[in-house]
Amino acid sequence: MNALLRCTDCPRLAGFLAEVRCRQPDYHARPVLPFGDPQARLLIVGLAPGMHGANRTGRPFTGDHAGILLYETLHAFGFGSRPVSESADDGLVLTDCRITNAVKCLPPENKPEPAEIKTCNHYLAAELQASPEVRVILALGLVAHKAVLMAMGLRQSALAFGHGTRHALPPYDLAPSGSGGRILVDSYHCSRYNTQTRRLTSADFQNVFQSIRKELDAA
């Protein structure tokens, strides 16, 4: 993980973060590490750090609007110790859940380029390979959905993104005997735009987590 913090493989992103560090010396402004239970069965994959959220605090979805609904819902379903995530040292603990991003660095205008998504993908692939306990992967948005497929060596057209859609993934080498493959669940991203336009409501998001909780409880 220390190698990730030093990563400068994407010149545009590395240059942008250097500019941010100059303007905001108190910001994290480096690649953001995954956060949560290292033995989690649920892995949540977001898009990328937000300028004044994870890029500031150093923890995924912490301190920005997108984290409001996410952490509130995680708390409601028993994955989070607190319903609010304010800073990296606020005492929040995730249980049976870990959060990561498809792209680990803040992209300009929150839009990573395709080449940057591809370059960063080996970190997600390594995380999945090193986490045989993960049974359910929640992709927040189309970019995260495609990043998971790429990390697992699946064709981008293999599984279509759809809010609330459940995909059975092929069995993986490190899976416990008889456990079958992982499950990929899709959701619209819990961004400010999606929640304010009501493309994603709190009820919609809770329905996704109800299905995830049933999946894990039945495992």
mmCIF file of the C-alpha atoms, coordinates in Angstrom:
data_MODEL
# 
_entry.id   MODEL 
# 
loop_
_atom_site.group_PDB 
_atom_site.id 
_atom_site.type_symbol 
_atom_site.label_atom_id 
_atom_site.label_alt_id 
_atom_site.label_comp_id 
_atom_site.label_asym_id 
_atom_site.label_entity_id 
_atom_site.label_seq_id 
_atom_site.pdbx_PDB_ins_code 
_atom_site.Cartn_x 
_atom_site.Cartn_y 
_atom_site.Cartn_z 
_atom_site.occupancy 
_atom_site.B_iso_or_equiv 
_atom_site.pdbx_formal_charge 
_atom_site.auth_seq_id 
_atom_site.auth_comp_id 
_atom_site.auth_asym_id 
_atom_site.auth_atom_id 
_atom_site.pdbx_PDB_model_num 
ATOM 1   C CA . MET A 1 1   ? 0.000   0.000   0.000   1.00 0.00 ? 1   MET A CA 1 
ATOM 2   C CA . ASN A 1 2   ? 2.967   2.351   0.546   1.00 0.00 ? 2   ASN A CA 1 
ATOM 3   C CA . ALA A 1 3   ? 3.723   1.934   -3.146  1.00 0.00 ? 3   ALA A CA 1 
ATOM 4   C CA . LEU A 1 4   ? 0.219   3.188   -3.930  1.00 0.00 ? 4   LEU A CA 1 
ATOM 5   C CA . LEU A 1 5   ? 0.774   6.363   -1.897  1.00 0.00 ? 5   LEU A CA 1 
ATOM 6   C CA . ARG A 1 6   ? 3.900   7.047   -3.973  1.00 0.00 ? 6   ARG A CA 1 
ATOM 7   C CA . CYS A 1 7   ? 2.288   6.182   -7.307  1.00 0.00 ? 7   CYS A CA 1 
ATOM 8   C CA . THR A 1 8   ? 2.789   8.682   -10.155 1.00 0.00 ? 8   THR A CA 1 
ATOM 9   C CA . ASP A 1 9   ? 1.929   6.365   -13.039 1.00 0.00 ? 9   ASP A CA 1 
ATOM 10  C CA . CYS A 1 10  ? -0.623  8.801   -14.503 1.00 0.00 ? 10  CYS A CA 1 
ATOM 11  C CA . PRO A 1 11  ? 1.263   12.039  -15.359 1.00 0.00 ? 11  PRO A CA 1 
ATOM 12  C CA . ARG A 1 12  ? -1.883  14.180  -15.648 1.00 0.00 ? 12  ARG A CA 1 
ATOM 13  C CA . LEU A 1 13  ? -3.183  13.059  -12.240 1.00 0.00 ? 13  LEU A CA 1 
ATOM 14  C CA . ALA A 1 14  ? 0.222   13.304  -10.553 1.00 0.00 ? 14  ALA A CA 1 
ATOM 15  C CA . GLY A 1 15  ? 0.687   16.829  -11.906 1.00 0.00 ? 15  GLY A CA 1 
ATOM 16  C CA . PHE A 1 16  ? -2.777  17.868  -10.809 1.00 0.00 ? 16  PHE A CA 1 
ATOM 17  C CA . LEU A 1 17  ? -2.213  16.550  -7.279  1.00 0.00 ? 17  LEU A CA 1 
ATOM 18  C CA . ALA A 1 18  ? 1.083   18.463  -7.089  1.00 0.00 ? 18  ALA A CA 1 
ATOM 19  C CA . GLU A 1 19  ? -0.816  21.649  -7.949  1.00 0.00 ? 19  GLU A CA 1 
ATOM 20  C CA . VAL A 1 20  ? -3.460  20.887  -5.317  1.00 0.00 ? 20  VAL A CA 1 
ATOM 21  C CA . ARG A 1 21  ? -0.790  20.314  -2.652  1.00 0.00 ? 21  ARG A CA 1 
ATOM 22  C CA . CYS A 1 22  ? 0.629   23.752  -3.411  1.00 0.00 ? 22  CYS A CA 1 
ATOM 23  C CA . ARG A 1 23  ? -2.786  25.426  -3.183  1.00 0.00 ? 23  ARG A CA 1 
ATOM 24  C CA . GLN A 1 24  ? -4.045  23.321  -0.249  1.00 0.00 ? 24  GLN A CA 1 
ATOM 25  C CA . PRO A 1 25  ? -1.021  22.239  1.832   1.00 0.00 ? 25  PRO A CA 1 
ATOM 26  C CA . ASP A 1 26  ? -3.309  20.817  4.535   1.00 0.00 ? 26  ASP A CA 1 
ATOM 27  C CA . TYR A 1 27  ? -5.031  18.436  2.093   1.00 0.00 ? 27  TYR A CA 1 
ATOM 28  C CA . HIS A 1 28  ? -4.071  14.766  1.722   1.00 0.00 ? 28  HIS A CA 1 
ATOM 29  C CA . ALA A 1 29  ? -3.756  15.298  -2.073  1.00 0.00 ? 29  ALA A CA 1 
ATOM 30  C CA . ARG A 1 30  ? -2.222  11.898  -2.779  1.00 0.00 ? 30  ARG A CA 1 
ATOM 31  C CA . PRO A 1 31  ? -3.582  8.514   -3.842  1.00 0.00 ? 31  PRO A CA 1 
ATOM 32  C CA . VAL A 1 32  ? -6.283  7.419   -1.400  1.00 0.00 ? 32  VAL A CA 1 
ATOM 33  C CA . LEU A 1 33  ? -5.964  4.000   0.221   1.00 0.00 ? 33  LEU A CA 1 
ATOM 34  C CA . PRO A 1 34  ? -8.921  1.627   0.710   1.00 0.00 ? 34  PRO A CA 1 
ATOM 35  C CA . PHE A 1 35  ? -10.709 1.963   4.044   1.00 0.00 ? 35  PHE A CA 1 
ATOM 36  C CA . GLY A 1 36  ? -12.464 -0.617  6.198   1.00 0.00 ? 36  GLY A CA 1 
ATOM 37  C CA . ASP A 1 37  ? -12.369 -4.200  7.385   1.00 0.00 ? 37  ASP A CA 1 
ATOM 38  C CA . PRO A 1 38  ? -9.425  -6.094  5.839   1.00 0.00 ? 38  PRO A CA 1 
ATOM 39  C CA . GLN A 1 39  ? -11.447 -9.338  6.096   1.00 0.00 ? 39  GLN A CA 1 
ATOM 40  C CA . ALA A 1 40  ? -14.648 -7.811  4.698   1.00 0.00 ? 40  ALA A CA 1 
ATOM 41  C CA . ARG A 1 41  ? -17.095 -9.816  2.613   1.00 0.00 ? 41  ARG A CA 1 
ATOM 42  C CA . LEU A 1 42  ? -18.476 -6.624  1.043   1.00 0.00 ? 42  LEU A CA 1 
ATOM 43  C CA . LEU A 1 43  ? -16.224 -4.473  -1.126  1.00 0.00 ? 43  LEU A CA 1 
ATOM 44  C CA . ILE A 1 44  ? -17.634 -1.142  -2.325  1.00 0.00 ? 44  ILE A CA 1 
ATOM 45  C CA . VAL A 1 45  ? -15.994 0.349   -5.416  1.00 0.00 ? 45  VAL A CA 1 
ATOM 46  C CA . GLY A 1 46  ? -16.477 4.051   -6.098  1.00 0.00 ? 46  GLY A CA 1 
ATOM 47  C CA . LEU A 1 47  ? -15.208 6.227   -8.921  1.00 0.00 ? 47  LEU A CA 1 
ATOM 48  C CA . ALA A 1 48  ? -12.380 8.420   -7.579  1.00 0.00 ? 48  ALA A CA 1 
ATOM 49  C CA . PRO A 1 49  ? -11.607 10.757  -4.641  1.00 0.00 ? 49  PRO A CA 1 
ATOM 50  C CA . GLY A 1 50  ? -13.515 14.040  -4.541  1.00 0.00 ? 50  GLY A CA 1 
ATOM 51  C CA . MET A 1 51  ? -11.614 17.332  -4.325  1.00 0.00 ? 51  MET A CA 1 
ATOM 52  C CA . HIS A 1 52  ? -12.892 18.349  -0.886  1.00 0.00 ? 52  HIS A CA 1 
ATOM 53  C CA . GLY A 1 53  ? -13.786 14.841  0.294   1.00 0.00 ? 53  GLY A CA 1 
ATOM 54  C CA . ALA A 1 54  ? -11.331 11.957  0.161   1.00 0.00 ? 54  ALA A CA 1 
ATOM 55  C CA . ASN A 1 55  ? -8.687  14.109  -1.516  1.00 0.00 ? 55  ASN A CA 1 
ATOM 56  C CA . ARG A 1 56  ? -8.834  16.366  1.549   1.00 0.00 ? 56  ARG A CA 1 
ATOM 57  C CA . THR A 1 57  ? -9.273  13.800  4.308   1.00 0.00 ? 57  THR A CA 1 
ATOM 58  C CA . GLY A 1 58  ? -7.404  10.805  2.856   1.00 0.00 ? 58  GLY A CA 1 
ATOM 59  C CA . ARG A 1 59  ? -10.344 8.450   3.409   1.00 0.00 ? 59  ARG A CA 1 
ATOM 60  C CA . PRO A 1 60  ? -12.843 7.326   0.730   1.00 0.00 ? 60  PRO A CA 1 
ATOM 61  C CA . PHE A 1 61  ? -16.148 9.251   0.717   1.00 0.00 ? 61  PHE A CA 1 
ATOM 62  C CA . THR A 1 62  ? -15.229 11.086  3.918   1.00 0.00 ? 62  THR A CA 1 
ATOM 63  C CA . GLY A 1 63  ? -16.076 14.766  4.188   1.00 0.00 ? 63  GLY A CA 1 
ATOM 64  C CA . ASP A 1 64  ? -18.026 15.234  0.953   1.00 0.00 ? 64  ASP A CA 1 
ATOM 65  C CA . HIS A 1 65  ? -21.649 15.072  -0.157  1.00 0.00 ? 65  HIS A CA 1 
ATOM 66  C CA . ALA A 1 66  ? -21.366 11.620  -1.724  1.00 0.00 ? 66  ALA A CA 1 
ATOM 67  C CA . GLY A 1 67  ? -20.457 10.156  1.646   1.00 0.00 ? 67  GLY A CA 1 
ATOM 68  C CA . ILE A 1 68  ? -23.596 11.423  3.398   1.00 0.00 ? 68  ILE A CA 1 
ATOM 69  C CA . LEU A 1 69  ? -25.948 8.800   1.966   1.00 0.00 ? 69  LEU A CA 1 
ATOM 70  C CA . LEU A 1 70  ? -23.300 6.076   1.813   1.00 0.00 ? 70  LEU A CA 1 
ATOM 71  C CA . TYR A 1 71  ? -22.233 6.178   5.458   1.00 0.00 ? 71  TYR A CA 1 
ATOM 72  C CA . GLU A 1 72  ? -25.777 6.736   6.683   1.00 0.00 ? 72  GLU A CA 1 
ATOM 73  C CA . THR A 1 73  ? -26.844 3.591   4.839   1.00 0.00 ? 73  THR A CA 1 
ATOM 74  C CA . LEU A 1 74  ? -23.836 1.565   5.951   1.00 0.00 ? 74  LEU A CA 1 
ATOM 75  C CA . HIS A 1 75  ? -24.695 2.411   9.556   1.00 0.00 ? 75  HIS A CA 1 
ATOM 76  C CA . ALA A 1 76  ? -28.360 1.470   9.052   1.00 0.00 ? 76  ALA A CA 1 
ATOM 77  C CA . PHE A 1 77  ? -27.412 -1.979  7.771   1.00 0.00 ? 77  PHE A CA 1 
ATOM 78  C CA . GLY A 1 78  ? -24.806 -2.750  10.419  1.00 0.00 ? 78  GLY A CA 1 
ATOM 79  C CA . PHE A 1 79  ? -21.660 -2.102  8.394   1.00 0.00 ? 79  PHE A CA 1 
ATOM 80  C CA . GLY A 1 80  ? -20.647 1.202   10.018  1.00 0.00 ? 80  GLY A CA 1 
ATOM 81  C CA . SER A 1 81  ? -20.256 2.237   13.646  1.00 0.00 ? 81  SER A CA 1 
ATOM 82  C CA . ARG A 1 82  ? -21.404 5.812   12.945  1.00 0.00 ? 82  ARG A CA 1 
ATOM 83  C CA . PRO A 1 83  ? -23.886 7.311   10.456  1.00 0.00 ? 83  PRO A CA 1 
ATOM 84  C CA . VAL A 1 84  ? -21.624 10.260  9.658   1.00 0.00 ? 84  VAL A CA 1 
ATOM 85  C CA . SER A 1 85  ? -18.072 10.322  8.297   1.00 0.00 ? 85  SER A CA 1 
ATOM 86  C CA . GLU A 1 86  ? -16.366 13.654  8.951   1.00 0.00 ? 86  GLU A CA 1 
ATOM 87  C CA . SER A 1 87  ? -12.620 13.058  9.100   1.00 0.00 ? 87  SER A CA 1 
ATOM 88  C CA . ALA A 1 88  ? -10.106 10.238  8.972   1.00 0.00 ? 88  ALA A CA 1 
ATOM 89  C CA . ASP A 1 89  ? -9.717  10.336  12.770  1.00 0.00 ? 89  ASP A CA 1 
ATOM 90  C CA . ASP A 1 90  ? -13.406 10.502  13.739  1.00 0.00 ? 90  ASP A CA 1 
ATOM 91  C CA . GLY A 1 91  ? -13.443 6.963   15.139  1.00 0.00 ? 91  GLY A CA 1 
ATOM 92  C CA . LEU A 1 92  ? -15.656 5.452   12.445  1.00 0.00 ? 92  LEU A CA 1 
ATOM 93  C CA . VAL A 1 93  ? -15.186 1.690   12.093  1.00 0.00 ? 93  VAL A CA 1 
ATOM 94  C CA . LEU A 1 94  ? -16.490 -0.434  9.234   1.00 0.00 ? 94  LEU A CA 1 
ATOM 95  C CA . THR A 1 95  ? -17.422 -4.054  9.938   1.00 0.00 ? 95  THR A CA 1 
ATOM 96  C CA . ASP A 1 96  ? -17.509 -6.670  7.157   1.00 0.00 ? 96  ASP A CA 1 
ATOM 97  C CA . CYS A 1 97  ? -17.179 -3.843  4.617   1.00 0.00 ? 97  CYS A CA 1 
ATOM 98  C CA . ARG A 1 98  ? -14.325 -2.094  2.824   1.00 0.00 ? 98  ARG A CA 1 
ATOM 99  C CA . ILE A 1 99  ? -14.416 0.881   0.451   1.00 0.00 ? 99  ILE A CA 1 
ATOM 100 C CA . THR A 1 100 ? -12.058 1.550   -2.441  1.00 0.00 ? 100 THR A CA 1 
ATOM 101 C CA . ASN A 1 101 ? -12.105 3.451   -5.738  1.00 0.00 ? 101 ASN A CA 1 
ATOM 102 C CA . ALA A 1 102 ? -11.623 2.540   -9.380  1.00 0.00 ? 102 ALA A CA 1 
ATOM 103 C CA . VAL A 1 103 ? -9.152  5.435   -9.644  1.00 0.00 ? 103 VAL A CA 1 
ATOM 104 C CA . LYS A 1 104 ? -7.135  6.196   -6.528  1.00 0.00 ? 104 LYS A CA 1 
ATOM 105 C CA . CYS A 1 105 ? -6.197  9.820   -7.368  1.00 0.00 ? 105 CYS A CA 1 
ATOM 106 C CA . LEU A 1 106 ? -8.310  12.943  -7.709  1.00 0.00 ? 106 LEU A CA 1 
ATOM 107 C CA . PRO A 1 107 ? -8.978  13.616  -11.422 1.00 0.00 ? 107 PRO A CA 1 
ATOM 108 C CA . PRO A 1 108 ? -9.590  17.119  -12.781 1.00 0.00 ? 108 PRO A CA 1 
ATOM 109 C CA . GLU A 1 109 ? -13.348 17.854  -12.895 1.00 0.00 ? 109 GLU A CA 1 
ATOM 110 C CA . ASN A 1 110 ? -13.936 14.412  -11.338 1.00 0.00 ? 110 ASN A CA 1 
ATOM 111 C CA . LYS A 1 111 ? -13.421 12.823  -14.777 1.00 0.00 ? 111 LYS A CA 1 
ATOM 112 C CA . PRO A 1 112 ? -10.616 10.272  -15.097 1.00 0.00 ? 112 PRO A CA 1 
ATOM 113 C CA . GLU A 1 113 ? -9.533  9.486   -18.636 1.00 0.00 ? 113 GLU A CA 1 
ATOM 114 C CA . PRO A 1 114 ? -9.927  5.914   -19.970 1.00 0.00 ? 114 PRO A CA 1 
ATOM 115 C CA . ALA A 1 115 ? -6.151  5.398   -19.977 1.00 0.00 ? 115 ALA A CA 1 
ATOM 116 C CA . GLU A 1 116 ? -5.981  6.453   -16.309 1.00 0.00 ? 116 GLU A CA 1 
ATOM 117 C CA . ILE A 1 117 ? -8.740  4.024   -15.341 1.00 0.00 ? 117 ILE A CA 1 
ATOM 118 C CA . LYS A 1 118 ? -6.842  1.263   -17.121 1.00 0.00 ? 118 LYS A CA 1 
ATOM 119 C CA . THR A 1 119 ? -3.480  2.206   -15.595 1.00 0.00 ? 119 THR A CA 1 
ATOM 120 C CA . CYS A 1 120 ? -4.886  2.246   -12.060 1.00 0.00 ? 120 CYS A CA 1 
ATOM 121 C CA . ASN A 1 121 ? -6.809  -0.986  -12.494 1.00 0.00 ? 121 ASN A CA 1 
ATOM 122 C CA . HIS A 1 122 ? -3.979  -3.235  -11.374 1.00 0.00 ? 122 HIS A CA 1 
ATOM 123 C CA . TYR A 1 123 ? -4.447  -1.935  -7.820  1.00 0.00 ? 123 TYR A CA 1 
ATOM 124 C CA . LEU A 1 124 ? -8.086  -3.051  -7.792  1.00 0.00 ? 124 LEU A CA 1 
ATOM 125 C CA . ALA A 1 125 ? -7.141  -6.373  -9.379  1.00 0.00 ? 125 ALA A CA 1 
ATOM 126 C CA . ALA A 1 126 ? -4.501  -6.941  -6.695  1.00 0.00 ? 126 ALA A CA 1 
ATOM 127 C CA . GLU A 1 127 ? -6.952  -6.050  -3.945  1.00 0.00 ? 127 GLU A CA 1 
ATOM 128 C CA . LEU A 1 128 ? -9.502  -8.557  -5.233  1.00 0.00 ? 128 LEU A CA 1 
ATOM 129 C CA . GLN A 1 129 ? -6.818  -11.213 -5.635  1.00 0.00 ? 129 GLN A CA 1 
ATOM 130 C CA . ALA A 1 130 ? -5.631  -10.672 -2.067  1.00 0.00 ? 130 ALA A CA 1 
ATOM 131 C CA . SER A 1 131 ? -9.174  -10.708 -0.615  1.00 0.00 ? 131 SER A CA 1 
ATOM 132 C CA . PRO A 1 132 ? -10.684 -14.182 -0.980  1.00 0.00 ? 132 PRO A CA 1 
ATOM 133 C CA . GLU A 1 133 ? -13.214 -13.276 1.736   1.00 0.00 ? 133 GLU A CA 1 
ATOM 134 C CA . VAL A 1 134 ? -14.962 -10.778 -0.537  1.00 0.00 ? 134 VAL A CA 1 
ATOM 135 C CA . ARG A 1 135 ? -18.282 -12.283 -1.631  1.00 0.00 ? 135 ARG A CA 1 
ATOM 136 C CA . VAL A 1 136 ? -20.211 -9.210  -2.796  1.00 0.00 ? 136 VAL A CA 1 
ATOM 137 C CA . ILE A 1 137 ? -18.823 -6.300  -4.795  1.00 0.00 ? 137 ILE A CA 1 
ATOM 138 C CA . LEU A 1 138 ? -20.946 -3.156  -4.966  1.00 0.00 ? 138 LEU A CA 1 
ATOM 139 C CA . ALA A 1 139 ? -20.117 -0.969  -7.967  1.00 0.00 ? 139 ALA A CA 1 
ATOM 140 C CA . LEU A 1 140 ? -21.187 2.644   -7.553  1.00 0.00 ? 140 LEU A CA 1 
ATOM 141 C CA . GLY A 1 141 ? -21.728 3.785   -11.127 1.00 0.00 ? 141 GLY A CA 1 
ATOM 142 C CA . LEU A 1 142 ? -20.784 2.611   -14.596 1.00 0.00 ? 142 LEU A CA 1 
ATOM 143 C CA . VAL A 1 143 ? -17.069 3.417   -14.304 1.00 0.00 ? 143 VAL A CA 1 
ATOM 144 C CA . ALA A 1 144 ? -16.753 1.306   -11.159 1.00 0.00 ? 144 ALA A CA 1 
ATOM 145 C CA . HIS A 1 145 ? -18.765 -1.491  -12.800 1.00 0.00 ? 145 HIS A CA 1 
ATOM 146 C CA . LYS A 1 146 ? -16.425 -1.577  -15.793 1.00 0.00 ? 146 LYS A CA 1 
ATOM 147 C CA . ALA A 1 147 ? -13.362 -1.351  -13.544 1.00 0.00 ? 147 ALA A CA 1 
ATOM 148 C CA . VAL A 1 148 ? -14.458 -4.463  -11.639 1.00 0.00 ? 148 VAL A CA 1 
ATOM 149 C CA . LEU A 1 149 ? -14.941 -6.380  -14.895 1.00 0.00 ? 149 LEU A CA 1 
ATOM 150 C CA . MET A 1 150 ? -11.502 -5.272  -16.077 1.00 0.00 ? 150 MET A CA 1 
ATOM 151 C CA . ALA A 1 151 ? -9.887  -6.260  -12.774 1.00 0.00 ? 151 ALA A CA 1 
ATOM 152 C CA . MET A 1 152 ? -11.417 -9.718  -13.053 1.00 0.00 ? 152 MET A CA 1 
ATOM 153 C CA . GLY A 1 153 ? -10.358 -10.184 -16.663 1.00 0.00 ? 153 GLY A CA 1 
ATOM 154 C CA . LEU A 1 154 ? -13.906 -10.096 -18.017 1.00 0.00 ? 154 LEU A CA 1 
ATOM 155 C CA . ARG A 1 155 ? -15.010 -8.444  -21.244 1.00 0.00 ? 155 ARG A CA 1 
ATOM 156 C CA . GLN A 1 156 ? -16.527 -4.984  -20.791 1.00 0.00 ? 156 GLN A CA 1 
ATOM 157 C CA . SER A 1 157 ? -19.622 -6.166  -22.653 1.00 0.00 ? 157 SER A CA 1 
ATOM 158 C CA . ALA A 1 158 ? -19.987 -9.312  -20.550 1.00 0.00 ? 158 ALA A CA 1 
ATOM 159 C CA . LEU A 1 159 ? -22.353 -7.793  -17.984 1.00 0.00 ? 159 LEU A CA 1 
ATOM 160 C CA . ALA A 1 160 ? -24.538 -4.718  -18.530 1.00 0.00 ? 160 ALA A CA 1 
ATOM 161 C CA . PHE A 1 161 ? -24.732 -2.064  -15.815 1.00 0.00 ? 161 PHE A CA 1 
ATOM 162 C CA . GLY A 1 162 ? -28.144 -1.464  -14.261 1.00 0.00 ? 162 GLY A CA 1 
ATOM 163 C CA . HIS A 1 163 ? -29.145 0.023   -10.934 1.00 0.00 ? 163 HIS A CA 1 
ATOM 164 C CA . GLY A 1 164 ? -29.996 -2.786  -8.526  1.00 0.00 ? 164 GLY A CA 1 
ATOM 165 C CA . THR A 1 165 ? -28.802 -5.464  -10.951 1.00 0.00 ? 165 THR A CA 1 
ATOM 166 C CA . ARG A 1 166 ? -27.214 -8.610  -9.514  1.00 0.00 ? 166 ARG A CA 1 
ATOM 167 C CA . HIS A 1 167 ? -24.530 -10.374 -11.549 1.00 0.00 ? 167 HIS A CA 1 
ATOM 168 C CA . ALA A 1 168 ? -23.075 -13.788 -10.735 1.00 0.00 ? 168 ALA A CA 1 
ATOM 169 C CA . LEU A 1 169 ? -19.335 -13.644 -11.424 1.00 0.00 ? 169 LEU A CA 1 
ATOM 170 C CA . PRO A 1 170 ? -17.244 -16.661 -12.424 1.00 0.00 ? 170 PRO A CA 1 
ATOM 171 C CA . PRO A 1 171 ? -15.697 -18.703 -9.590  1.00 0.00 ? 171 PRO A CA 1 
ATOM 172 C CA . TYR A 1 172 ? -12.268 -17.465 -8.580  1.00 0.00 ? 172 TYR A CA 1 
ATOM 173 C CA . ASP A 1 173 ? -9.167  -19.486 -7.697  1.00 0.00 ? 173 ASP A CA 1 
ATOM 174 C CA . LEU A 1 174 ? -8.981  -18.506 -4.016  1.00 0.00 ? 174 LEU A CA 1 
ATOM 175 C CA . ALA A 1 175 ? -12.665 -18.991 -3.242  1.00 0.00 ? 175 ALA A CA 1 
ATOM 176 C CA . PRO A 1 176 ? -13.442 -21.261 -0.268  1.00 0.00 ? 176 PRO A CA 1 
ATOM 177 C CA . SER A 1 177 ? -14.403 -24.740 -1.398  1.00 0.00 ? 177 SER A CA 1 
ATOM 178 C CA . GLY A 1 178 ? -18.031 -24.926 -2.504  1.00 0.00 ? 178 GLY A CA 1 
ATOM 179 C CA . SER A 1 179 ? -18.623 -21.205 -2.156  1.00 0.00 ? 179 SER A CA 1 
ATOM 180 C CA . GLY A 1 180 ? -19.043 -20.499 -5.872  1.00 0.00 ? 180 GLY A CA 1 
ATOM 181 C CA . GLY A 1 181 ? -18.282 -17.148 -7.401  1.00 0.00 ? 181 GLY A CA 1 
ATOM 182 C CA . ARG A 1 182 ? -18.657 -13.609 -6.242  1.00 0.00 ? 182 ARG A CA 1 
ATOM 183 C CA . ILE A 1 183 ? -21.695 -11.415 -6.764  1.00 0.00 ? 183 ILE A CA 1 
ATOM 184 C CA . LEU A 1 184 ? -21.466 -8.008  -8.427  1.00 0.00 ? 184 LEU A CA 1 
ATOM 185 C CA . VAL A 1 185 ? -24.244 -5.591  -7.493  1.00 0.00 ? 185 VAL A CA 1 
ATOM 186 C CA . ASP A 1 186 ? -24.708 -2.290  -9.346  1.00 0.00 ? 186 ASP A CA 1 
ATOM 187 C CA . SER A 1 187 ? -26.002 1.006   -8.013  1.00 0.00 ? 187 SER A CA 1 
ATOM 188 C CA . TYR A 1 188 ? -26.115 4.536   -9.272  1.00 0.00 ? 188 TYR A CA 1 
ATOM 189 C CA . HIS A 1 189 ? -23.351 6.542   -7.641  1.00 0.00 ? 189 HIS A CA 1 
ATOM 190 C CA . CYS A 1 190 ? -24.390 8.386   -4.475  1.00 0.00 ? 190 CYS A CA 1 
ATOM 191 C CA . SER A 1 191 ? -23.135 11.687  -5.897  1.00 0.00 ? 191 SER A CA 1 
ATOM 192 C CA . ARG A 1 192 ? -24.640 15.092  -5.179  1.00 0.00 ? 192 ARG A CA 1 
ATOM 193 C CA . TYR A 1 193 ? -26.031 15.231  -8.727  1.00 0.00 ? 193 TYR A CA 1 
ATOM 194 C CA . ASN A 1 194 ? -27.758 11.840  -8.506  1.00 0.00 ? 194 ASN A CA 1 
ATOM 195 C CA . THR A 1 195 ? -29.272 12.449  -5.076  1.00 0.00 ? 195 THR A CA 1 
ATOM 196 C CA . GLN A 1 196 ? -30.401 16.025  -5.736  1.00 0.00 ? 196 GLN A CA 1 
ATOM 197 C CA . THR A 1 197 ? -32.037 15.076  -9.052  1.00 0.00 ? 197 THR A CA 1 
ATOM 198 C CA . ARG A 1 198 ? -33.530 12.037  -7.280  1.00 0.00 ? 198 ARG A CA 1 
ATOM 199 C CA . ARG A 1 199 ? -32.076 9.698   -9.832  1.00 0.00 ? 199 ARG A CA 1 
ATOM 200 C CA . LEU A 1 200 ? -30.961 7.911   -6.664  1.00 0.00 ? 200 LEU A CA 1 
ATOM 201 C CA . THR A 1 201 ? -33.186 8.214   -3.603  1.00 0.00 ? 201 THR A CA 1 
ATOM 202 C CA . SER A 1 202 ? -32.468 7.011   -0.099  1.00 0.00 ? 202 SER A CA 1 
ATOM 203 C CA . ALA A 1 203 ? -35.094 4.285   -0.575  1.00 0.00 ? 203 ALA A CA 1 
ATOM 204 C CA . ASP A 1 204 ? -33.455 3.165   -3.825  1.00 0.00 ? 204 ASP A CA 1 
ATOM 205 C CA . PHE A 1 205 ? -30.079 2.899   -2.113  1.00 0.00 ? 205 PHE A CA 1 
ATOM 206 C CA . GLN A 1 206 ? -31.519 1.065   0.876   1.00 0.00 ? 206 GLN A CA 1 
ATOM 207 C CA . ASN A 1 207 ? -33.122 -1.476  -1.467  1.00 0.00 ? 207 ASN A CA 1 
ATOM 208 C CA . VAL A 1 208 ? -29.683 -2.225  -2.885  1.00 0.00 ? 208 VAL A CA 1 
ATOM 209 C CA . PHE A 1 209 ? -28.278 -2.769  0.591   1.00 0.00 ? 209 PHE A CA 1 
ATOM 210 C CA . GLN A 1 210 ? -31.219 -4.942  1.609   1.00 0.00 ? 210 GLN A CA 1 
ATOM 211 C CA . SER A 1 211 ? -30.322 -7.299  -1.229  1.00 0.00 ? 211 SER A CA 1 
ATOM 212 C CA . ILE A 1 212 ? -26.660 -7.229  -0.226  1.00 0.00 ? 212 ILE A CA 1 
ATOM 213 C CA . ARG A 1 213 ? -27.483 -7.983  3.414   1.00 0.00 ? 213 ARG A CA 1 
ATOM 214 C CA . LYS A 1 214 ? -29.646 -10.939 2.356   1.00 0.00 ? 214 LYS A CA 1 
ATOM 215 C CA . GLU A 1 215 ? -26.832 -12.179 0.135   1.00 0.00 ? 215 GLU A CA 1 
ATOM 216 C CA . LEU A 1 216 ? -24.296 -12.087 2.943   1.00 0.00 ? 216 LEU A CA 1 
ATOM 217 C CA . ASP A 1 217 ? -26.638 -13.480 5.607   1.00 0.00 ? 217 ASP A CA 1 
ATOM 218 C CA . ALA A 1 218 ? -27.416 -16.434 3.368   1.00 0.00 ? 218 ALA A CA 1 
ATOM 219 C CA . ALA A 1 219 ? -23.761 -17.170 2.616   1.00 0.00 ? 219 ALA A CA 1 
# 
